[in-house]
């Protein structure tokens, strides 16, 4: 699809390959290309399952720090809207299973991509981590995701110590679907994807949609609550006064209503 993400289909399985050497650091063009590839797979009736993996030894090392350093908050927010909300919304509505095949390091934003998938297959040489705390950041979305996956007490250490952990530890935590010998994660992901692709696509879509609504209810509710608050604000007199004042190029006269 682009120089940053490769896309192919074989045996009703779409493979999305992250290819921003050397460590797939997440830039806006890379995440946009990933979102486009997922949407393409979602909209193609010939695709029954999706695998995300890396062209390099590292699955994904996290954000390209140039996105954050010295940038205004609105630019950072725009990227996070892609990585957090757009990625999760796209995965939520895929209607077909997605698998992350991981051999190598997975850090920070790379964890976001992997965890967004329905299954994570990891080679036993893979390592994981949330190093944001060590550079003055927080792994914000993972404060929501990780405790729900592994429990509060299992999640706190990785998120606040920032130390890497191996595949065996990740599996014990409940973060991974399977751990396989180093270098075989993609082969195992393809094997699972073929089995999933053999199922009825309509049953898979209906079933996965129901599954996602069940397991993602709290996350979705948080988004819905924010949307409801927006609607409430938009209906206030002060909001309309503010909008009118902007168009009319004058200072708004707020009444607190």
N, C-alpha and C positions, 0 to 999 in steps of 0.2 A: 504493500500500500504506500509506504514512504520508505526513506532510508533508515528511519528509526524503528519501524515496526514491519515485520514481514508477515504475510498472511497467505495461507494455503489451505486447500481442502483435499482430503483423501478419505475414502471409505465413510463418507458422511460426517467426518470429524474436521472441524476447523482448527488449525493451529495458528496461534498468535505468538510471534517471537519478538521479544524485546531486543533491540539491536542498536543501542547507543553505547559504543565502546568508550571506556573499558569496563564500566561498572553499572551501566544503565541508570545513571543519575537522572532523576526525574526533572525534566524541563516541561514548560508548557507545551511545546510541539510534541514531545513524547507522550504526555498524558492525553493530548487531543488525538493523536494517532491511535493510541490504545482504545480510547472511547469509540472512535470511528470503526475500528476493527471489530469490537464487540457488537456494535450496532449492525454492522454488515452481517455478522454471523447470526445475530438475533432475527434479522429480517429475511434470511435465506432459508426457505423451507427445505432445501436439500441438506442443510446442516442439522445434525441431531445432537451433537455434543461439541464442546469447545475445550481446548487445552491452551494454557498460557505458560510459556517457558522462555528461557534466555538463550541468546546466541553466544553468551560468554560464560566464563567460570563463575561469575557473580550473578545471582538472579536479579537483584536490584539493591543498590547501596543507599537508597533514600533520595532526598531532595538535592537538586543542584542548588547549592547555597547562594548562588548569584540571584536566585529568585527572592531571597529574603534580605540579604545584606544591603543596607542602604535604600531599600525600596519602601515606598509609601504603603500604608496599611491597606489601601484599597486594592493595590496590585497583589499583595500577599493573599488577601481575602479572595480575589478572583481565582487564584491558583487553587486554594483550598476548596473552593466551590466545585472545581473540576475533580480534584482528587478525592474529596470526601463525598459530596452530594451527588455529583454527576456519575461517578463510578458506582456508588452504591445503588443509585436509582437504576442505572443501566443493568447491573447484575440482578437487581430485584425483579426486573421485568424481562429477563432473558427468555424465560419459558423453555429453557433447555439447560442441561447441566454444564457447569464449568469446573475445570480442574486446573490447579496450579501444580506444575512439575518443577521441583526445586532441587538443584544440586549446586552447592556453593553458599555464599553469604546472602542473607536477607535482612535488611535493616530498615527501620523507620518507615518511609513511604513505601518501600518494598513489602513490608509487612501488611500495609493497607491493601495493596494489590492482591497478595496471596490470600489474606483472610476474606477478601470480597468473594472469593471463589467458593463453590460448594464443597470441594474436597481439596486437600493439600497432600500431595505425595512427595516425600522428601528422601533424598539419598542420605545415608548415615554420616556423610561428611559435611552435610549442610549445617550452617550456624544461623542463629536468629538473634535479634536484639532491637532495643529501643534506646539508641544513644542520645536522643534529643536532650535529655536532662543535663548532659555533660557539655552542651554548647549553648546553654541558656534558653532552651526551648522546652516545650512539652509535647508529648505524642497525643494530641488532643482527642482524636477520634477513638483512640485505643482505650481511653478512660471509659468509653461506652462499650466498646467491643470486647476487650480482653476479659474484664470481670464476668461478663455474661457467658463467655466461652469456658473459662477455667475456674471462676470463683474469685472473690475479692482477695483472699489471702495468697493465692497462687499468683495473682496478677500484680500485686503491689510491688514486689521485689523487682521483677523485670522492668517495670515502668519507671521506678524511681531510683534504682541503682544504676541503670544504664549498662549493665554488664551483659556481654553476649552469652548465649547458652546453646548447647548442642541439640541435635535432632532427637536424641534419646530423652533429654529433659523436656523438650517441646512435646513429644509424644506422651510422656507421663502426665504432663499438665492437661492434656486434652486439646492441644492446639493443632495437632496433625491428624490426618486420616490414617496414614501408613508411613513407616520408615522402611526403606529398601536398601540393598547394597549400593554403595557409592557408584554413581555413573549410570544407574538403571532407573532413575525416577521417571524419565520420559517414556521409557519402554513400558513401565508399569501403568503410567497414566494412559497410554494408548490402549493397553489391554482393557482397562476399566472403561474407557470411552467407547470402545467397540461394543462392550456389553450393554452400556447405557443406550447407545445408538440403535441397538436391536429392539428396544422397547417401542411400544406404540407412541408416536410423537404427540398425538392428541392427549393420551392419558398422561404422558410425561409432563406436558405443559400444564394441564389442569392440576395434576398432583403437585408439581413444583410450585405453581402459584399458591396453592393452598398451604404448602410447607413454608414458603417464604412469609406469607401473612402470619402464620402461627409463630415462627421463630423470630420474626423481625417486628413484632407488634409494638414493642416499646420504642424502638428507633423510629418507626413510621409515625407513631403517635406524637413523638417529640416534634417531628417536622410538621405534622398536621396542627399541633397546638400553636406553633409559630405562625403558620398560615392564618389560623383563626384570629390570632392577636393582630396580625397585619390588617385583616378585614375590619376588626373592631376599630383600630386606629384610623383607618381610611374613612370610616363613617362618622368620625367626630367633626364638630364644627371647626375646631382648631386646625385639623388636617386640611380641610377644604380652604380655610383662610390662608394657610401656608402655601398651598398650591396656587391659589388665585393671586396672592401677593408676588410669587415668583414670576408668573406670567405677566403680571402688570408692572413688574419691576419697582415694587415698593416694599416698605418694611411691614411685616405682618402685625396685626393687632390681635393677639391671642386672648381668649376669654376663659380658658380653662374648661371648655365644654366640648 
